[in-house]
Amino acid sequence: MSSIINNINKAFDHRIRLGIMSILVVNEYADFKMLKELLGVTDGNLASHTKALEKEEYINVEKSFIGRKPNTKYYVTKKGRDAFKKHVEAIEKLLNR
């Protein structure tokens, strides 16, 4: 049981971070506007959670301009994909006990 618990990742313990990762693992990327709309969160809330995932090196951030408007895209990293997969598997094991 403790090995299952050890694979539950604290970086994903918030529903917004879980949502960000869920969106990014099934899409090539997502921009700030898309994540904000899908998750129904404020700019500041989304920014703080993406920063936390970026700090863990679970996502990469690419900033650019479309015309004169700033555009921020997020991509899941291999490290992030692997960590998220382990996290989901651990939760599934707990639920199937």
C-alpha positions as CSV (number, residue, x, y, z in Angstrom):
1,M,0.0,0.0,0.0
2,S,2.8,2.5,0.9
3,S,4.4,2.1,-2.6
4,I,1.1,3.1,-4.2
5,I,0.8,6.2,-1.9
6,N,4.4,7.1,-2.8
7,N,3.4,7.4,-6.4
8,I,0.7,9.9,-5.7
9,N,2.4,13.2,-6.7
10,K,1.8,16.3,-4.6
11,A,2.3,18.5,-7.7
12,F,-1.0,17.1,-9.0
13,D,-3.0,17.4,-5.7
14,H,-4.9,20.5,-6.9
15,R,-7.8,20.0,-9.3
16,I,-6.5,22.9,-11.5
17,R,-3.1,21.3,-11.9
18,L,-4.7,17.9,-12.5
19,G,-6.9,19.6,-15.2
20,I,-3.9,21.3,-16.9
21,M,-2.0,18.0,-17.1
22,S,-5.1,16.1,-18.3
23,I,-5.6,18.6,-21.1
24,L,-1.9,18.7,-22.1
25,V,-1.3,14.9,-22.2
26,V,-4.1,14.5,-24.8
27,N,-3.3,17.6,-26.9
28,E,-0.1,18.6,-28.6
29,Y,-0.3,21.9,-26.7
30,A,-2.8,24.3,-25.2
31,D,-2.7,28.1,-25.0
32,F,-3.6,30.2,-22.0
33,K,-7.0,31.1,-23.3
34,M,-7.9,27.5,-24.0
35,L,-6.8,26.3,-20.6
36,K,-8.6,29.2,-18.9
37,E,-11.9,28.5,-20.7
38,L,-11.8,24.7,-20.3
39,L,-10.9,24.9,-16.6
40,G,-13.1,27.9,-15.8
41,V,-10.4,29.7,-13.7
42,T,-9.1,33.3,-13.4
43,D,-6.0,34.5,-15.1
44,G,-4.1,34.7,-11.8
45,N,-5.2,31.3,-10.7
46,L,-4.1,29.7,-13.9
47,A,-0.8,31.5,-14.0
48,S,0.1,30.4,-10.5
49,H,-0.7,26.7,-11.2
50,T,1.1,26.7,-14.6
51,K,4.2,28.3,-12.8
52,A,4.1,25.5,-10.2
53,L,4.1,22.8,-13.0
54,E,6.8,24.6,-14.9
55,K,9.0,24.8,-11.8
56,E,8.7,21.0,-11.5
57,E,9.7,20.8,-15.2
58,Y,6.4,19.0,-16.0
59,I,5.4,21.6,-18.6
60,N,7.2,23.9,-21.0
61,V,6.0,27.4,-21.8
62,E,6.4,29.2,-25.1
63,K,5.6,32.9,-25.3
64,S,5.0,34.6,-28.7
65,F,2.9,37.2,-30.4
66,I,0.0,36.7,-32.8
67,G,-0.1,40.1,-34.5
68,R,0.2,42.4,-31.5
69,K,-1.4,40.1,-29.0
70,P,0.7,38.0,-26.7
71,N,0.2,34.2,-26.9
72,T,1.4,31.7,-24.3
73,K,1.4,28.0,-25.2
74,Y,2.0,25.1,-22.8
75,Y,3.4,21.7,-23.7
76,V,3.8,18.7,-21.5
77,T,7.4,17.5,-21.1
78,K,8.5,13.8,-21.1
79,K,9.2,14.1,-17.3
80,G,5.7,15.6,-16.8
81,R,4.0,12.9,-18.9
82,D,5.8,10.1,-17.0
83,A,5.0,11.7,-13.6
84,F,1.3,12.2,-14.5
85,K,1.0,8.6,-15.8
86,K,2.5,7.2,-12.5
87,H,0.1,9.5,-10.5
88,V,-3.0,8.3,-12.4
89,E,-1.9,4.7,-12.1
90,A,-1.5,5.1,-8.4
91,I,-5.0,6.6,-8.0
92,E,-6.4,3.8,-10.1
93,K,-4.8,1.2,-7.9
94,L,-6.2,2.8,-4.8
95,L,-9.7,3.0,-6.3
96,N,-9.6,-0.7,-7.4
97,R,-8.7,-2.1,-3.9
